[in-house]
Amino acid sequence: MQQVEICFSPELIHLHELRGKIVVVVDIFRATSTMVAALANGITEIKTCSDLEECRSMASQDYLIAGERNGIKAEGFQLGNSPLAYLAGEYQDQKLAMTTTNGTLAISKSIGADEILIGAFPNLQATVSYIQSRQKDVLIHCAGWKGRFNLEDSLYAGALVKALEATHEAEDDGAIAMKSLYEKEGHDLKGFLSQASHAKRLQNHNIDSDIDFCLTLDLFSLVGKVENDSLIALYPN
């Protein structure tokens, strides 16, 4: 049986071995949820950027540019970090460059893994099925909030550990704990995560609809995977 473990922050990723593993990067509120929504609605690839200037420069290469800091769209960018911006299919066959406070950093710090996937509740089951077809150990890399633990990413990690239990054994105490938490609270994601500090930050920006989307299970059948430095959608059989 393969193993699954959790890294609760990019600040802790150096404590984990990446080689030989599938790393699933998760930033529920909202980067990875937004990436899944974009790929499911016509964006052909996503280039993740470490800072605002790098992302802004991608506009000269015919990329849409999306920038977010502290939950707010960065000045001078076409898009922020809302998954709802992509649901109307207005960006068919376009490329996107994206930088966010936490999620894009976690992706960059996952380089060295055998495969890098992005995790979100709207494509949870597709991600599970893909991982189980690959027969590799898994590290769930939570983006957290500015280096700290956060509740929403960690609860998703627990959901993924639970969903993989037929093929993957929880390797560390964090995986055991988050699986138990999801088993207890997963029936009411929005109610439980309304306590989360970042959910409260987003509510202060009046974007409850974003939160609702980010906590909706299995809207899409795609898998988000980093290939050749860009994020693309796979649709496994």
N, C-alpha and C positions, 0 to 999 in steps of 0.2 A: 504493500500500500504506500502511495506517495504521502508526502508531508505538506502541511500548510501552516504558515506562521504569519504574524502581523508585526509590521513596523508602524508605530503610532505617530511618527513625525519624520519629516526629512532630516531633522537634526540628529536622528538616531540611525539613519540608514547605514552609516559606516560600521555599525555593530552587526550587520547582516551580510551573509554571503549572497551575491547576486548570480554568480556563474552557475549555469546549468538549470536555472529556475525561470518560471514564468512570473514576472512581476506585474501585479494588477494595481495600477495607480488609481486612487479614488479621491475625489473632491466633490462630495455630494452637493454642497451649496457653494459654487454651482458649476465649476469649470468642467468636470468630466460629464456631468449631466448635459451641459450646453454642447459639448463636443459630440455627444451621441445624437442629440437633437439635430445638430447641423449636418452630420454625416447622413442621417436618415432622411433628410429633406433637401438633398441636392448638392451639398458641398462635396467636392471630389477629393480634397485633401486638406489637412490642417497642419500648418507649420507652427510649432509652439516656440515662443521666444522668451528669453530670460528677462528682458527689460523692455521698457516702453520705446526707447529709441530704435532698438533693433526691429521691433515689430512695426513701428511707423515707417521704417525704411523699406519694408516689403511692399508698400503701396506702389513703388516704382517698378515692381516686377509683376504687376497685375493681380496682386492679392487684395482681397478685402481685408481690412485691419480691424481687429477687436481688442480693446484694451480696458482693463479693469484694475482699480486699486481701492482697497478698503470698501468693496461692495458697490462702488460707483463707477460709471463709465469714465474713462480717462479723457481729458480734454484733447480734441483734435482727432478722435477715432470715430469710424463709421458705426461701430457696434461696441456694446459693452460685454456683459457676461450673462445675458438672459437667454435661456433656452427657447423662450416663446418667440424670440425674434426670427427664428428659422422655420416655424411651423407652417407658415403660409407658402413655403416653397419659392420664395422670391429670389433665391440665390442659386438657382439650378446651374450646375456645371461650372461653378466658380471655386476658386481656391481661397482659403482663409488663413491669415496669420493671426495668432492669438497670444496675448500675455495676460496673466492674472496674478493675484496676490500670492496664491499658494499652489494651485494645481500644476501650472506649467513648471514651477521649480521642482516639484516632486518628480515630474517626468524626466527632467534633465538629470536629476540625481539617481535615476534608475538605469542609466546607461551602463552596460556591462552584463545585463541579464540576457538569457537566451532569447526571451521574447518580452516585450512590454505591451500590455493591454491597458485600456482604460475601463474603469468600472463605474456603473451607475445602476440605480434601481430600474430605470426604464429598459435596460437590456440585460438584466441579471441572468435570466435563464439561458439566453444565447451565450453569454460568457461562460456559464457553468458547463454547458454542453461542449463548447470548444475546448476548455481546459481538460475536461475528462477524456477528450479524444487525443490529447497530446501526451499524456502519461509522464508528466514532469512535476517536480515539487513546485509549490506556489508560495510566493511572498506577497502579501497584500500591503501596499505602501500607502498609508493614509497621509494626505496632504496636510491635515491639521489646520491650525490657524497661527501663522507667524511663529512656527516652531513648536507650538504647544499641541497637546492632545485636544481633539474635539469629539463631540458625541456622535455627530451624524456620520462621519467617515468610519468611526470605530463600530457603529451599529451595522453599517453596510458590511464591514469586514466580518462581523458575526453572522450576518445573513449568508455571506459567501461560504464561510466555514461550514455552516449548517447545510447548505445546498450541496457541498462537495463531500459530505461525510461518507458516502458510499465508496469513494475512491481515494480520499485524502484524510489522513489522521492529523488532528491538531497537535502541532509540535511543541508549542510553548504555552505558558500560562495565559498570555494575552488572548490567544486563539480560543482557549477553553472558556475564558471569562466572557468574551464577546459573543461566542456561540450561545452561552447560557443567557446572556442579556437579551439577545435577539429572540430566543425561545420564549422568554417572559414578556417582552414588550413589542415583538414584531407584528402583532395583530392590530396595533394602533400606532403606526409610525408617526403620523402627524401629531397625535396627542402627546406621545412621549417626547418627540423631538421639538415640540414647542418650548420645552425647557432649555434647549441648547442655546448657548450664547450667540452663535452666529445666526441662528434662526431669528433671534430677537433683533440682531443688527439689521437683518433683511426686512423684518417687519417694520422697522423704523423708516425704511425707504419705501414702504407701501407696495411691496412686491410679494404679497401672499400667494399670488397665482404662480409665481416661479417656484415657491416652496411646494405647492401642490403637485406641480409637474415633476419636480425632482424626487418626490416620494411615491410616484406612481409606478407600479411594477409591470414590467414586460410589455411595454408598448411597441418595441422594435425587436427584430430578429437579427440585427447586425452585431458584429464584434468589432470594436475599435482597436486597431493594432498599429504600433509604430513600425514603419518600414522605410528604410532609406531616409531617415530623419524627418519623415512626415507621418502624420496619422491618417490612416485610411480605413474604410469600412470593408469588412469581410462578411460574406453571407454564406456560412457553411451549410452544406446539405443536411 
